[in-house]
Amino acid sequence: MEKKLFGTDGLRGRVNTYPMTPDVVMRLGLAVGQVLRNGGRRHKVLIGKDTRLSGYVYEYALASGFCAAGMDVILVGPLPTPAISFLTRDMRVDVGVVISASHNPYTDNGIKFFDHMGFKLPDAVEDRIAGLVEGYGQNWELPDPEAVGRASKIHDSIGRYNVFLKNTVPLDVSFDNMKIVLDCANGAAYRVAPEVFEELGAEVVKIGVEPDGTNINRGVGSLHPEGVARAVVAHGADIGIALDGDADRVIVSDEKGRILDGDQIMAICALDFMERGKLSGNLLVATVMSNMALELFMKSHGGRLLRTPVGDRYVVEAMREQGAVLGGEQSGHLIFLNHSTTGDGTLAALQLMRIMVQRGRPLSELATLLSPFPQELVNVPVARKIPFCDVPTIELATADAERQLAGRGRVLLRYSGTESLARVMVEAEDPELVLRLSQGLAEVVAMALR
C-alpha cells in the first residue's frame, strides 16, 4: 500500500518507523520553513507537545530543521493542541506545531501544523511540504550561516491559555456549586484543565493527571469514558469530563453515569445557540459519521446540518466557508469558531457547563434532546485502498443493505486516513438490522480487499 506522508490530521505513525523517524521529522522542519517563509524578515515557529516520551525526540528534531531553515523556534512544552492554536494567534508567530498522536497509545506519535491564524494547513500546502520532504536535497534554499534561527523556551504559556479559557465563560456564570470528575488521559491537559475548572469555582475530582511518558490514554480519557462515568456516580458529581491525550476532544457523562458523545453535546449546544439567536444561519456543521438522529434533530428545530468528510479540519473549513459558528464530530471534537479555530475539549466542556447553569437543568435532562439511532462501526483491515465503487461485490452488497434500510437508515463506507483500515458503518432505528447489515457488509469488504 502506498505510503502517504500526511493523513487526515497531519503526520502520524509508530515511533521510529516511517514517517515518524527523526530524519524525516528534521526534514519536515526544513520543508515547512521553505514553504511558509515569506520575505526576508525573521520568522517564528511555536512548538508544543503532549506527554509522550518520544516528544523529546521530535521536539528537537523539528527545532533543528526549523532553525536550519532560518526560523526562530519557541518551545512551550506539554500543552493541549487547541492551546497551540490559540498561542500561535496570540503570540503572532508564523507557524504553530503540535507533537501528538491524539488518542493513540504512547508507542505512536504525530505532528500537525497551524498557520499564523491558528487554522490547520490545507491539503495543497501539505502536499507541497510532502514533496520537499520526500525529494530531500532538491531545490532547497537554505539561509547563510548568520541567518539560521535560534531556539528558546517560554514558561507562561499555561497561564495565557488558562485566561483565554476562563474568558469564554460569562462573568455572571459561576460553577461554585458544581462538582465535576475530570479525566485528562495522562495527557497534555493534565495541568491546565484542572486549574481552569477550579479557578471558575468547581470542585474537581481528578483522574489521569499523572503522566509518566508511557501511560497517555492507557485505560483513561475519552476512549475509556466508562471510568469517568463510574467516578461521577461514586462521588455524586454533576458531570464527568473525559479528554483525550491532546485535549482537542471530549466525551462526557451525566450525573447518572450515562455517557454522551459528540453528537449529543452538539445537539445541546446547537439548541442553546438557536434559542439565543447565536447560531448563524441556524447551521450546524458535522461529518459524515454523525448520527442520522442529529440531522433530524436540527431539521425539527428549524436548523440544518451540513456534513463534511471525516476530520475536524474539514469541519472548520466548511464552517469558514459557510459562516457557521458551531461544528464538530461524533468523536468529541467540538469547534466554537467564535472562540477558537480548532476542536477544544476543555472549551466544549465549559460551554456545556455554562448551559447547565444558565438553564438550571441537570445534564441528564439536557441529554434527552437527542436519542441517537443505533449505530455499528466495523474496522476492517485491508491490503489495498481502491474506490469502493470500483469493486462490484461491495457495490452490490451496499445496494442490498440500503434496500433493506428502505430510507430509515444509512450505510457509510470510508477508508481510514492513517491506518490500513476500511470503516463500515450502518445506522438505523432497528438495532438488530444494524448489527446484521454491518457484519455482513464488513465480511464482503474484507474478502474483496484482502
C-alpha positions in Angstrom: 0.0 0.0 0.0 1.3 3.4 -0.9 2.9 5.3 2.0 1.5 8.8 2.4 3.2 11.4 4.5 0.2 13.3 5.7 -3.1 11.7 6.8 -6.4 13.3 7.7 -4.8 15.1 10.6 -1.1 15.7 9.9 1.6 13.2 10.2 1.1 10.2 12.4 2.7 6.7 13.0 4.6 4.4 15.2 7.7 5.9 16.9 10.9 5.3 14.9 9.0 3.9 12.0 8.4 5.8 8.8 7.2 8.5 8.7 7.9 9.1 12.4 11.7 8.9 12.2 14.0 11.6 13.4 15.5 12.2 10.0 12.1 12.6 8.3 10.9 15.0 11.1 14.0 17.1 10.8 13.4 17.4 7.0 9.8 18.3 7.8 11.0 21.3 9.8 13.3 22.3 6.9 10.4 21.9 4.4 7.9 23.8 6.3 10.4 26.6 6.7 10.9 26.6 2.9 7.2 26.7 2.1 6.0 29.1 4.7 8.8 31.7 4.9 7.8 34.9 3.3 10.3 37.7 2.6 13.5 38.5 4.4 12.1 39.2 7.9 12.7 36.9 10.9 10.1 34.1 11.2 8.9 32.4 14.3 7.5 29.0 15.0 5.9 27.7 18.2 6.3 24.0 19.1 4.2 22.3 21.7 3.7 18.6 22.6 1.7 16.1 24.7 3.3 13.9 27.4 4.6 11.0 25.3 8.2 10.0 25.9 9.1 10.3 22.2 8.1 14.0 22.3 11.6 14.9 23.2 12.9 13.2 20.0 10.6 15.1 17.7 10.7 18.4 19.5 14.4 18.8 19.0 14.4 17.2 15.5 11.8 19.8 14.4 13.6 22.6 16.1 16.8 21.7 14.3 15.1 21.7 10.9 13.3 25.0 11.5 16.5 26.7 12.8 18.4 25.4 9.8 15.7 26.9 7.6 16.2 30.3 9.2 13.2 30.3 11.6 13.3 31.1 15.3 11.8 28.4 17.5 9.8 28.9 20.7 9.3 25.7 22.8 6.4 25.6 25.2 6.4 22.0 26.4 3.3 19.9 27.1 0.1 21.8 26.2 -3.2 20.8 24.5 -3.5 21.1 20.8 -6.0 23.9 21.0 -3.6 25.8 23.3 -1.0 25.8 20.5 -3.6 27.0 18.0 -4.5 29.9 20.4 -0.9 30.8 21.3 0.0 30.8 17.6 -2.5 33.7 17.1 -1.9 35.3 20.5 1.9 35.5 20.1 1.7 36.5 16.4 4.0 33.7 15.3 4.1 32.4 11.7 3.6 28.6 12.4 2.3 26.5 15.3 3.3 22.9 15.6 1.8 20.2 17.8 3.7 16.9 18.5 1.0 14.4 19.4 -0.8 11.3 18.2 -4.0 12.4 19.9 -5.9 9.4 21.3 -3.4 6.8 20.1 -1.1 4.9 22.6 2.3 6.2 23.6 4.0 4.0 21.0 2.7 6.3 18.3 3.3 10.0 17.8 2.4 12.6 15.2 2.8 16.2 14.0 0.3 18.7 12.9 0.6 22.3 11.9 -1.3 25.6 12.3 -0.9 28.7 10.1 -0.5 32.1 11.7 -4.2 32.4 12.2 -4.4 29.2 14.2 -6.0 27.1 11.4 -4.7 23.7 10.2 -2.9 23.8 6.9 -4.9 23.0 3.8 -4.2 19.9 1.7 -2.5 21.8 -1.0 0.1 23.3 1.4 0.7 19.9 3.0 1.3 18.4 -0.5 4.0 21.0 -1.2 5.7 20.2 2.1 5.5 16.5 1.5 7.1 16.9 -1.9 10.1 18.7 -0.4 10.4 16.1 2.4 10.3 13.1 0.0 12.6 14.8 -2.5 15.2 15.7 0.1 18.1 17.7 -1.2 16.4 19.1 -4.3 15.7 22.8 -4.7 16.4 23.7 -1.0 17.0 27.4 -0.4 18.9 27.4 2.9 20.0 30.6 4.5 23.6 31.7 5.1 25.2 30.8 8.4 24.5 34.1 10.0 20.8 33.8 9.2 20.0 30.5 10.9 17.4 30.5 13.6 17.6 30.5 17.4 15.6 28.3 19.9 14.2 29.4 23.2 11.6 28.4 25.8 8.8 30.3 27.4 7.2 29.5 30.8 3.9 31.4 30.9 2.1 29.6 28.2 -0.2 27.6 30.6 -1.3 30.9 32.2 -2.1 32.5 28.9 -4.3 29.6 27.8 -5.9 29.4 31.2 -7.0 33.1 31.0 -8.3 32.6 27.4 -10.5 29.6 28.5 -11.9 31.4 31.5 -12.8 34.4 29.4 -15.1 32.1 27.3 -17.4 31.8 30.3 -19.6 34.9 31.1 -18.7 36.7 34.3 -22.2 36.1 35.7 -21.9 32.3 35.4 -20.4 30.6 38.4 -19.5 26.9 38.9 -19.3 27.3 42.7 -21.9 24.7 43.4 -20.8 22.1 40.9 -18.7 19.0 41.4 -17.0 17.5 38.4 -14.9 14.5 37.6 -12.2 15.5 35.2 -10.1 12.8 33.3 -7.1 14.3 31.5 -6.0 11.0 30.0 -2.5 11.5 31.5 -2.1 13.8 28.5 -1.4 17.4 27.5 -4.2 19.0 29.7 -3.1 17.4 33.0 -2.0 20.8 34.5 -4.1 23.4 32.7 -7.6 21.8 32.7 -7.9 21.2 36.5 -6.6 24.8 37.1 -9.3 26.3 34.8 -12.2 24.4 36.4 -11.0 25.0 39.9 -10.5 28.8 39.3 -14.0 29.0 38.0 -15.3 27.6 41.3 -15.9 23.9 40.6 -14.9 21.1 42.9 -12.7 18.9 40.8 -12.1 15.1 41.2 -9.1 14.4 39.1 -8.3 11.3 37.0 -5.4 10.8 34.6 -3.2 13.7 35.8 0.0 11.7 36.5 1.7 11.3 33.1 4.9 9.2 33.1 5.6 9.3 29.3 4.0 5.9 28.6 0.6 6.0 30.2 -1.1 8.5 28.0 -4.6 7.3 27.0 -4.0 4.0 28.8 -7.4 3.0 30.3 -8.3 6.6 30.7 -9.6 9.6 28.8 -12.2 9.9 26.1 -11.5 6.4 24.7 -12.5 5.0 28.1 -15.3 7.2 29.4 -16.7 4.3 31.5 -14.1 5.2 34.1 -15.2 8.8 34.5 -18.9 7.7 34.4 -18.3 5.3 37.4 -16.4 8.1 39.2 -19.3 10.5 38.7 -21.8 8.2 40.4 -19.3 7.3 43.2 -18.6 10.9 44.0 -22.1 12.3 43.4 -20.7 14.7 40.7 -22.8 16.8 38.3 -20.8 15.9 35.2 -17.9 13.8 34.1 -15.4 15.2 31.6 -13.1 12.9 29.6 -10.5 14.5 27.4 -8.1 12.7 25.0 -4.3 12.8 25.0 -4.0 16.2 23.3 -7.3 17.5 24.7 -8.9 18.5 21.4 -11.9 16.2 22.0 -14.2 15.5 24.9 -16.8 12.8 25.9 -18.9 13.5 28.9 -21.0 11.6 31.5 -24.2 12.9 33.1 -24.8 12.7 36.8 -26.4 9.3 36.5 -23.3 7.8 34.8 -24.7 7.8 31.2 -22.2 8.7 28.5 -22.8 11.4 25.9 -20.9 11.5 22.6 -20.1 14.5 20.4 -23.4 14.4 18.6 -25.4 14.7 21.8 -23.2 17.5 23.0 -23.6 19.3 19.7 -27.4 19.0 19.9 -27.4 20.6 23.4 -25.2 23.4 22.3 -26.9 24.0 18.9 -30.3 24.3 20.5 -28.9 26.7 23.1 -27.3 28.8 20.4 -30.5 28.8 18.3 -32.7 29.8 21.2 -30.3 32.7 22.0 -30.1 33.8 18.3 -26.4 32.9 18.2 -26.3 30.1 15.7 -25.5 31.8 12.4 -27.9 30.6 9.7 -29.2 28.0 12.2 -26.4 25.9 10.7 -24.5 23.1 12.4 -21.5 21.5 10.6 -20.6 17.9 11.3 -19.1 15.0 9.4 -20.5 12.0 7.5 -20.0 10.0 10.8 -22.6 12.0 12.8 -25.7 10.1 13.7 -28.8 10.5 11.4 -30.7 11.5 14.5 -28.7 14.7 14.7 -29.7 15.7 11.2 -33.4 15.1 12.0 -33.0 17.0 15.3 -31.7 20.1 13.6 -34.5 19.9 11.0 -37.1 19.6 13.7 -35.9 22.8 15.4 -35.7 24.8 12.2 -32.0 24.3 11.6 -29.9 22.3 9.2 -26.9 20.0 9.3 -24.1 20.2 6.8 -21.9 17.2 6.5 -18.2 17.1 5.6 -15.5 14.4 5.2 -14.1 13.0 8.5 -11.6 15.3 10.2 -12.1 18.4 12.3 -10.0 20.4 9.8 -12.7 19.7 7.1 -15.4 20.8 9.6 -13.6 24.0 10.2 -13.0 24.7 6.5 -16.8 24.3 5.8 -17.6 26.5 8.8 -15.4 29.3 7.5 -16.9 28.9 4.0 -20.5 28.9 5.3 -20.1 31.5 8.1 -21.1 28.9 10.7 -20.1 29.2 14.4 -20.6 25.7 15.7 -19.5 22.3 14.4 -17.8 19.1 15.4 -17.5 15.4 15.2 -19.3 12.5 16.9 -15.9 11.5 18.4 -15.9 14.6 20.5 -14.2 17.3 18.5 -16.3 20.5 19.2 -15.4 23.7 17.4 -16.8 27.0 18.7 -15.5 29.3 16.0 -16.4 32.5 17.8 -13.8 31.4 20.4 -11.3 29.0 18.8 -10.1 27.9 15.5 -9.9 24.2 16.2 -11.5 21.5 18.4 -11.1 22.1 22.1 -12.3 19.6 24.7 -11.9 21.8 27.7 -13.7 24.7 26.0 -16.6 22.5 24.9 -17.0 21.2 28.5 -17.0 24.8 29.8 -19.8 25.7 27.3 -21.8 22.6 28.3 -21.5 23.5 32.0 -22.5 27.1 31.2 -25.7 25.8 29.6 -26.4 23.6 32.6 -26.0 26.6 35.0 -28.0 29.1 32.9 -30.8 26.6 32.2 -30.8 25.3 35.7 -31.1 21.8 34.4 -29.0 18.7 35.1 -27.2 17.1 32.2 -29.4 14.1 32.3 -32.4 16.3 31.3 -30.5 18.1 28.6 -29.3 14.8 27.2 -32.9 13.7 26.4 -32.8 16.2 23.5 -31.2 13.7 21.2 -31.7 9.9 21.1 -29.1 8.6 18.6 -30.1 5.8 16.3 -28.3 2.5 16.9 -25.0 2.6 15.0 -22.4 0.0 14.3 -18.9 0.8 13.1 -16.7 -2.1 12.0 -13.0 -1.6 11.3 -11.9 -3.9 8.5 -8.1 -4.5 7.9 -7.4 -4.2 4.2 -4.4 -4.8 2.0 -5.3 -2.2 -0.6 -7.4 1.0 -0.8 -9.3 1.4 -4.0 -12.6 3.2 -4.6 -15.5 1.1 -3.2 -17.5 1.9 -6.3 -14.9 0.1 -8.4 -15.5 -3.2 -6.6 -18.7 -4.9 -7.9 -19.2 -7.2 -4.9 -19.0 -4.2 -2.5 -21.3 -2.1 -4.7 -23.9 -4.9 -4.8 -23.7 -5.6 -1.0 -24.1 -1.9 -0.3 -27.1 -1.5 -2.6 -28.7 -4.5 -0.9 -28.1 -3.1 2.6 -29.6 0.3 1.5 -32.6 -1.5 0.0 -33.3 -3.3 3.4 -33.0 0.0 5.3 -35.6 1.5 2.9 -34.8 5.1 3.8 -34.9 4.5 7.5 -31.2 4.4 8.0 -27.9 4.8 6.1 -24.7 3.0 5.1 -21.3 4.6 5.0 -18.0 3.1 3.8 -14.8 5.0 4.0 -11.1 4.4 4.5 -9.1 5.4 7.5 -6.7 8.3 6.7 -4.0 7.0 8.9 -4.3 3.2 9.0 -4.8 0.3 6.6 -8.5 0.0 7.5 -11.8 0.3 5.8 -14.5 1.6 8.1 -18.0 0.1 7.6 -20.8 2.0 9.3 -24.5 1.2 9.4 -27.2 3.0 11.4 -31.0 2.7 11.7 -33.8 2.6 14.3 -33.7 -1.2 14.3 -30.6 -2.4 16.3 -30.8 -6.0 15.1 -30.9 -4.9 11.5 -28.0 -2.6 12.1 -25.9 -5.4 13.6 -26.7 -7.9 10.8 -26.1 -5.5 7.9 -22.8 -4.1 9.3 -21.4 -7.5 9.9 -22.4 -8.8 6.5 -21.1 -5.8 4.7 -17.8 -5.9 6.7 -17.3 -9.6 5.6 -17.8 -8.6 1.9 -15.3 -5.7 2.2 -12.8 -8.0 4.0 -13.0 -10.6 1.2 -12.8 -8.1 -1.6 -9.8 -6.0 -0.3 -7.7 -8.7 1.4 
